[in-house]
């Protein structure tokens, strides 16, 4: 039996809670949230203890793992505290609000040697593993993703000052897969605008990012908050190699070759089962996205925001280095944008 605590009883905390309480090998023993009533709403039905602060939850001596699902600005302190207590850590994405915080969390989990995972659930899909097999030994020419959406429905992420923008919060999923398939990024260029929804909210409504990779591949990212809820255009990631087009959407993988088209139906995202299994077996190799491996996926979204702000090509390795030094500009909430 894996005994789990939840830090954060909001939207994502409830999402993981619903999955965990259905697992026979999991016992939710505590829920911590500054809003005591929210903590009790989750704790009482499963016989867990509700806490007003995470320190009291982490003080338990029967805790095997903890989920940190607070707003991203409050990830660092509970994540580091859990690692120092020797408790396995599941951390929602993005890893942190700044690269300095993300580095501190990664250092803490590495030093403690605890099982750790980040909520990049796209990596857990069988279709992604199939893409990796098909791309083995094949140089990638192009990666292209788009994500068309409306004004964020969740208050915490609606404004860029608290949510970091669409690249930081949402497009981080396909951009993380870009790194998985093509390797590390070399340069980042970006232009953002607020042109269609001026005055409606404090965020950009159009995002365009261009990437080069150390492997020689190039990539593009196009996202928007200008559309409407229910727009019939799923987020899509295209990966192009010689005579091969792979198109990933939330429900399927389309494989196009000179021989024809193959459709692999796949909506199988599951980050919770592998994490619980990894904790039970003390096996980090079962984890698809660790804190350390996710650090540069956060860095990529921050570099895009910074490129849009400064209007210059960002050297990614240099950007990461400055972020690790705690450079105050390496954070998601930038000022002017590109327009």
Secondary structure by P-SEA (a helix, b strand, c coil): cbbbbbccccaaaaaaaaaaaacccccccbbbbcaaaaaaaaccccbbbbbcccccccccccccccccccccccccaaaaaaaaabbbbbbcccccccaaaaaaaaaaaaaacccccccccccccaaaaaaaaaaccccccbbbbbbbbcccccccccccccccccccccaaaaaaaaaacccccccccccccccccccccccccbbbbbbcccccccbbbbbbccccccccccbbbbbbcccbbbbbcccbbbbbcccbbbbbbbccccccaaaaaaaaaccccccccccccaaaaaaaaaaaaaaaaaccccaaaaaaaaaaacccccccccccccc
